[in-house]
Amino acid sequence: MPDLAADLLARYRSLGLDPPPWAYPLPPSIPFVGKDYGRWGGILVYASAENLSRYVRDPKRRPTFLQDERVLNRHRTALEEYPVRFFPQVHMAPFSDGSLLVATWYYVWRRFGDPPSEPRALIESIAAANFCKFSLDEANNRDYAGHPRKLAISVPYVEADLRILRPATVILPRSIWKHREIQEAVRAAAPKACVVPLPQFNPRVVNIHLAKHEERAQTLAESLRATVLAAWVPRLKGYRNGRPYRFLVEMEDALASPPSPPPPLSPP
């Protein structure tokens, strides 16, 4: 089996590791590649952007693995460095807080059946990454998914992810997918992949923007009561009364109405 992490590291080095002037001074990290990656054809799940604002506010909080070569594979390193916890710590909040692991479990259950029953086993069966490979050098946590010029800097690294990992499924933020340039790049690098664009999975989106799904969410929660997900969802922080199931209803709708066919590539 090829050493996917080594291949990714080599490709990232060839692309260059210097952050742009507006970014926090860290090189990009390759994706977390699970030891069992390749099940279900390979599932690559993207969060939006790494939030490093806490290190801007308090540089002393910056862990040692961000200060040596381990920084280039920091998500795998974090899993090995931090103490065991229910949702594995991989230095990517939407995975470490459990939200994207809940979403991934549901996707696997919905499409393939029989997903792993433990969060650690689940993340070891997928690849996980930030689509935006650089973080804003600011004390406030801001997302730049709506800024195509900043996103464009990450595209070569994302293309490397896709060409080396060759995922059958790519789950990514809808706010990033909406840009035509992103669609063209992803389709060119992974023409056979099933792309699943979803909103970001956080309390603000779920509690406010997905409130329309409340009735269906209650029905879905009841149908999943006998699964391990019923024990995972209450561990998500910032939600009440099973509200994370609203996100899973949104996923149902996305799977029922997949993205339109690949757009034509722009002329060179």
Contacts in CASP RR format, 6 or more apart in sequence:
PFRMAT RR
TARGET T0000
AUTHOR 0000-0000-0000
METHOD contacts of the structure
MODEL  1
MPDLAADLLARYRSLGLDPPPWAYPLPPSIPFVGKDYGRWGGILVYASAE
NLSRYVRDPKRRPTFLQDERVLNRHRTALEEYPVRFFPQVHMAPFSDGSL
LVATWYYVWRRFGDPPSEPRALIESIAAANFCKFSLDEANNRDYAGHPRK
LAISVPYVEADLRILRPATVILPRSIWKHREIQEAVRAAAPKACVVPLPQ
FNPRVVNIHLAKHEERAQTLAESLRATVLAAWVPRLKGYRNGRPYRFLVE
MEDALASPPSPPPPLSPP
4 33 0 8 1.000
4 37 0 8 1.000
4 164 0 8 1.000
4 165 0 8 1.000
5 30 0 8 1.000
5 33 0 8 1.000
5 73 0 8 1.000
5 76 0 8 1.000
7 164 0 8 1.000
8 30 0 8 1.000
8 31 0 8 1.000
8 33 0 8 1.000
8 160 0 8 1.000
8 161 0 8 1.000
8 164 0 8 1.000
8 165 0 8 1.000
9 30 0 8 1.000
9 72 0 8 1.000
9 73 0 8 1.000
11 160 0 8 1.000
11 164 0 8 1.000
12 27 0 8 1.000
12 28 0 8 1.000
12 30 0 8 1.000
12 72 0 8 1.000
12 157 0 8 1.000
12 160 0 8 1.000
15 156 0 8 1.000
15 157 0 8 1.000
15 160 0 8 1.000
16 27 0 8 1.000
17 27 0 8 1.000
17 28 0 8 1.000
17 72 0 8 1.000
18 27 0 8 1.000
19 25 0 8 1.000
19 26 0 8 1.000
19 27 0 8 1.000
19 28 0 8 1.000
19 134 0 8 1.000
20 134 0 8 1.000
20 150 0 8 1.000
20 153 0 8 1.000
22 136 0 8 1.000
22 137 0 8 1.000
22 150 0 8 1.000
23 134 0 8 1.000
23 135 0 8 1.000
23 136 0 8 1.000
23 137 0 8 1.000
24 52 0 8 1.000
24 55 0 8 1.000
24 56 0 8 1.000
24 134 0 8 1.000
24 135 0 8 1.000
24 136 0 8 1.000
24 137 0 8 1.000
25 137 0 8 1.000
26 52 0 8 1.000
26 66 0 8 1.000
26 71 0 8 1.000
26 134 0 8 1.000
26 135 0 8 1.000
27 71 0 8 1.000
27 72 0 8 1.000
28 72 0 8 1.000
28 133 0 8 1.000
28 134 0 8 1.000
28 154 0 8 1.000
28 157 0 8 1.000
29 50 0 8 1.000
29 71 0 8 1.000
29 72 0 8 1.000
29 73 0 8 1.000
29 74 0 8 1.000
29 75 0 8 1.000
29 129 0 8 1.000
29 130 0 8 1.000
29 133 0 8 1.000
30 72 0 8 1.000
30 73 0 8 1.000
30 75 0 8 1.000
30 129 0 8 1.000
30 161 0 8 1.000
31 44 0 8 1.000
31 75 0 8 1.000
31 127 0 8 1.000
31 128 0 8 1.000
31 129 0 8 1.000
31 161 0 8 1.000
31 165 0 8 1.000
32 75 0 8 1.000
32 76 0 8 1.000
32 79 0 8 1.000
32 90 0 8 1.000
32 92 0 8 1.000
32 95 0 8 1.000
32 123 0 8 1.000
32 127 0 8 1.000
32 128 0 8 1.000
32 129 0 8 1.000
33 76 0 8 1.000
33 127 0 8 1.000
33 165 0 8 1.000
34 123 0 8 1.000
34 124 0 8 1.000
34 125 0 8 1.000
34 126 0 8 1.000
34 127 0 8 1.000
35 124 0 8 1.000
36 121 0 8 1.000
36 124 0 8 1.000
36 125 0 8 1.000
37 124 0 8 1.000
37 125 0 8 1.000
37 126 0 8 1.000
37 127 0 8 1.000
37 165 0 8 1.000
38 125 0 8 1.000
39 125 0 8 1.000
40 108 0 8 1.000
40 111 0 8 1.000
40 112 0 8 1.000
40 125 0 8 1.000
40 168 0 8 1.000
40 169 0 8 1.000
41 167 0 8 1.000
41 168 0 8 1.000
41 169 0 8 1.000
42 126 0 8 1.000
42 127 0 8 1.000
42 165 0 8 1.000
42 166 0 8 1.000
42 167 0 8 1.000
42 168 0 8 1.000
42 169 0 8 1.000
43 104 0 8 1.000
43 107 0 8 1.000
43 108 0 8 1.000
43 125 0 8 1.000
43 126 0 8 1.000
43 127 0 8 1.000
43 167 0 8 1.000
43 168 0 8 1.000
43 169 0 8 1.000
43 171 0 8 1.000
44 126 0 8 1.000
44 127 0 8 1.000
44 128 0 8 1.000
44 129 0 8 1.000
44 161 0 8 1.000
44 162 0 8 1.000
44 165 0 8 1.000
44 167 0 8 1.000
44 169 0 8 1.000
44 170 0 8 1.000
44 171 0 8 1.000
45 95 0 8 1.000
45 100 0 8 1.000
45 103 0 8 1.000
45 104 0 8 1.000
45 126 0 8 1.000
45 127 0 8 1.000
45 128 0 8 1.000
45 129 0 8 1.000
45 171 0 8 1.000
45 172 0 8 1.000
46 128 0 8 1.000
46 129 0 8 1.000
46 130 0 8 1.000
46 131 0 8 1.000
46 158 0 8 1.000
46 170 0 8 1.000
46 171 0 8 1.000
46 172 0 8 1.000
46 173 0 8 1.000
46 176 0 8 1.000
47 92 0 8 1.000
47 93 0 8 1.000
47 94 0 8 1.000
47 95 0 8 1.000
47 100 0 8 1.000
47 128 0 8 1.000
47 129 0 8 1.000
47 130 0 8 1.000
47 131 0 8 1.000
47 173 0 8 1.000
48 94 0 8 1.000
48 130 0 8 1.000
48 131 0 8 1.000
48 132 0 8 1.000
48 143 0 8 1.000
48 145 0 8 1.000
48 173 0 8 1.000
48 175 0 8 1.000
48 176 0 8 1.000
48 200 0 8 1.000
49 130 0 8 1.000
49 131 0 8 1.000
49 132 0 8 1.000
49 134 0 8 1.000
49 135 0 8 1.000
49 136 0 8 1.000
49 143 0 8 1.000
49 144 0 8 1.000
49 145 0 8 1.000
50 91 0 8 1.000
50 92 0 8 1.000
50 130 0 8 1.000
50 132 0 8 1.000
50 134 0 8 1.000
50 135 0 8 1.000
51 93 0 8 1.000
51 135 0 8 1.000
51 141 0 8 1.000
52 135 0 8 1.000
53 135 0 8 1.000
53 136 0 8 1.000
53 138 0 8 1.000
53 139 0 8 1.000
53 140 0 8 1.000
53 141 0 8 1.000
53 142 0 8 1.000
54 61 0 8 1.000
55 61 0 8 1.000
55 62 0 8 1.000
55 66 0 8 1.000
56 137 0 8 1.000
56 138 0 8 1.000
56 139 0 8 1.000
57 139 0 8 1.000
63 78 0 8 1.000
63 81 0 8 1.000
65 71 0 8 1.000
65 74 0 8 1.000
65 77 0 8 1.000
65 78 0 8 1.000
65 81 0 8 1.000
66 74 0 8 1.000
70 77 0 8 1.000
74 91 0 8 1.000
75 90 0 8 1.000
75 91 0 8 1.000
75 92 0 8 1.000
75 128 0 8 1.000
75 129 0 8 1.000
76 90 0 8 1.000
77 91 0 8 1.000
78 89 0 8 1.000
78 90 0 8 1.000
78 91 0 8 1.000
79 88 0 8 1.000
79 89 0 8 1.000
79 90 0 8 1.000
79 123 0 8 1.000
82 89 0 8 1.000
84 120 0 8 1.000
86 119 0 8 1.000
86 235 0 8 1.000
87 95 0 8 1.000
87 96 0 8 1.000
87 97 0 8 1.000
87 98 0 8 1.000
87 101 0 8 1.000
87 119 0 8 1.000
87 235 0 8 1.000
88 95 0 8 1.000
88 96 0 8 1.000
88 119 0 8 1.000
88 120 0 8 1.000
88 123 0 8 1.000
89 96 0 8 1.000
90 96 0 8 1.000
90 123 0 8 1.000
90 128 0 8 1.000
92 128 0 8 1.000
92 129 0 8 1.000
92 130 0 8 1.000
94 100 0 8 1.000
94 200 0 8 1.000
94 201 0 8 1.000
94 202 0 8 1.000
95 101 0 8 1.000
95 123 0 8 1.000
95 128 0 8 1.000
97 236 0 8 1.000
97 237 0 8 1.000
98 119 0 8 1.000
98 232 0 8 1.000
98 235 0 8 1.000
98 236 0 8 1.000
99 201 0 8 1.000
99 202 0 8 1.000
99 236 0 8 1.000
99 244 0 8 1.000
99 247 0 8 1.000
100 128 0 8 1.000
100 201 0 8 1.000
101 119 0 8 1.000
101 122 0 8 1.000
101 123 0 8 1.000
101 232 0 8 1.000
102 201 0 8 1.000
102 229 0 8 1.000
102 232 0 8 1.000
102 233 0 8 1.000
102 236 0 8 1.000
102 244 0 8 1.000
102 247 0 8 1.000
102 248 0 8 1.000
103 171 0 8 1.000
103 198 0 8 1.000
103 201 0 8 1.000
103 247 0 8 1.000
103 248 0 8 1.000
103 251 0 8 1.000
104 115 0 8 1.000
104 122 0 8 1.000
104 126 0 8 1.000
104 171 0 8 1.000
105 115 0 8 1.000
105 116 0 8 1.000
105 122 0 8 1.000
105 228 0 8 1.000
105 229 0 8 1.000
105 232 0 8 1.000
106 229 0 8 1.000
106 248 0 8 1.000
106 251 0 8 1.000
107 169 0 8 1.000
107 171 0 8 1.000
107 196 0 8 1.000
107 251 0 8 1.000
107 255 0 8 1.000
108 115 0 8 1.000
108 122 0 8 1.000
109 115 0 8 1.000
109 227 0 8 1.000
109 229 0 8 1.000
110 251 0 8 1.000
110 252 0 8 1.000
110 255 0 8 1.000
111 169 0 8 1.000
111 255 0 8 1.000
115 122 0 8 1.000
116 122 0 8 1.000
116 125 0 8 1.000
117 228 0 8 1.000
119 232 0 8 1.000
127 161 0 8 1.000
127 165 0 8 1.000
127 167 0 8 1.000
129 161 0 8 1.000
131 151 0 8 1.000
131 154 0 8 1.000
131 158 0 8 1.000
131 172 0 8 1.000
131 173 0 8 1.000
131 176 0 8 1.000
132 144 0 8 1.000
132 145 0 8 1.000
132 150 0 8 1.000
132 151 0 8 1.000
132 154 0 8 1.000
132 176 0 8 1.000
133 153 0 8 1.000
133 154 0 8 1.000
133 157 0 8 1.000
133 158 0 8 1.000
134 150 0 8 1.000
134 153 0 8 1.000
134 154 0 8 1.000
136 142 0 8 1.000
136 144 0 8 1.000
143 175 0 8 1.000
143 200 0 8 1.000
144 150 0 8 1.000
144 151 0 8 1.000
145 151 0 8 1.000
145 173 0 8 1.000
145 175 0 8 1.000
145 176 0 8 1.000
146 175 0 8 1.000
146 176 0 8 1.000
146 179 0 8 1.000
148 179 0 8 1.000
148 181 0 8 1.000
148 182 0 8 1.000
151 176 0 8 1.000
151 179 0 8 1.000
151 181 0 8 1.000
151 182 0 8 1.000
152 181 0 8 1.000
155 181 0 8 1.000
155 182 0 8 1.000
155 185 0 8 1.000
158 185 0 8 1.000
158 186 0 8 1.000
158 189 0 8 1.000
159 185 0 8 1.000
159 188 0 8 1.000
159 189 0 8 1.000
162 170 0 8 1.000
162 186 0 8 1.000
162 189 0 8 1.000
162 190 0 8 1.000
162 193 0 8 1.000
163 189 0 8 1.000
163 190 0 8 1.000
166 190 0 8 1.000
167 190 0 8 1.000
167 193 0 8 1.000
168 192 0 8 1.000
168 193 0 8 1.000
168 194 0 8 1.000
169 193 0 8 1.000
169 194 0 8 1.000
169 195 0 8 1.000
169 196 0 8 1.000
170 186 0 8 1.000
170 190 0 8 1.000
170 193 0 8 1.000
170 194 0 8 1.000
170 195 0 8 1.000
170 196 0 8 1.000
171 196 0 8 1.000
171 198 0 8 1.000
172 186 0 8 1.000
172 195 0 8 1.000
172 196 0 8 1.000
172 197 0 8 1.000
172 198 0 8 1.000
173 197 0 8 1.000
173 198 0 8 1.000
173 199 0 8 1.000
173 200 0 8 1.000
174 197 0 8 1.000
174 198 0 8 1.000
174 199 0 8 1.000
175 199 0 8 1.000
175 200 0 8 1.000
176 182 0 8 1.000
176 197 0 8 1.000
177 183 0 8 1.000
177 186 0 8 1.000
177 195 0 8 1.000
177 197 0 8 1.000
177 259 0 8 1.000
178 197 0 8 1.000
180 263 0 8 1.000
183 259 0 8 1.000
183 262 0 8 1.000
183 263 0 8 1.000
184 263 0 8 1.000
184 265 0 8 1.000
184 266 0 8 1.000
186 193 0 8 1.000
186 195 0 8 1.000
187 195 0 8 1.000
187 262 0 8 1.000
187 263 0 8 1.000
187 265 0 8 1.000
188 265 0 8 1.000
191 262 0 8 1.000
194 258 0 8 1.000
195 258 0 8 1.000
195 259 0 8 1.000
196 251 0 8 1.000
196 254 0 8 1.000
196 255 0 8 1.000
196 258 0 8 1.000
197 254 0 8 1.000
197 259 0 8 1.000
198 247 0 8 1.000
198 250 0 8 1.000
198 251 0 8 1.000
198 254 0 8 1.000
199 205 0 8 1.000
199 209 0 8 1.000
199 210 0 8 1.000
199 247 0 8 1.000
199 250 0 8 1.000
201 244 0 8 1.000
201 247 0 8 1.000
203 238 0 8 1.000
203 239 0 8 1.000
205 247 0 8 1.000
206 239 0 8 1.000
206 243 0 8 1.000
206 244 0 8 1.000
206 246 0 8 1.000
206 247 0 8 1.000
207 238 0 8 1.000
207 239 0 8 1.000
207 240 0 8 1.000
207 243 0 8 1.000
210 246 0 8 1.000
210 247 0 8 1.000
210 249 0 8 1.000
210 250 0 8 1.000
211 246 0 8 1.000
213 245 0 8 1.000
213 246 0 8 1.000
213 249 0 8 1.000
213 250 0 8 1.000
214 243 0 8 1.000
214 246 0 8 1.000
216 249 0 8 1.000
217 242 0 8 1.000
217 243 0 8 1.000
217 245 0 8 1.000
217 246 0 8 1.000
217 248 0 8 1.000
217 249 0 8 1.000
218 245 0 8 1.000
220 245 0 8 1.000
220 248 0 8 1.000
220 249 0 8 1.000
220 252 0 8 1.000
221 230 0 8 1.000
221 233 0 8 1.000
221 242 0 8 1.000
221 245 0 8 1.000
224 230 0 8 1.000
224 245 0 8 1.000
233 239 0 8 1.000
233 242 0 8 1.000
233 244 0 8 1.000
233 245 0 8 1.000
234 242 0 8 1.000
236 244 0 8 1.000
END
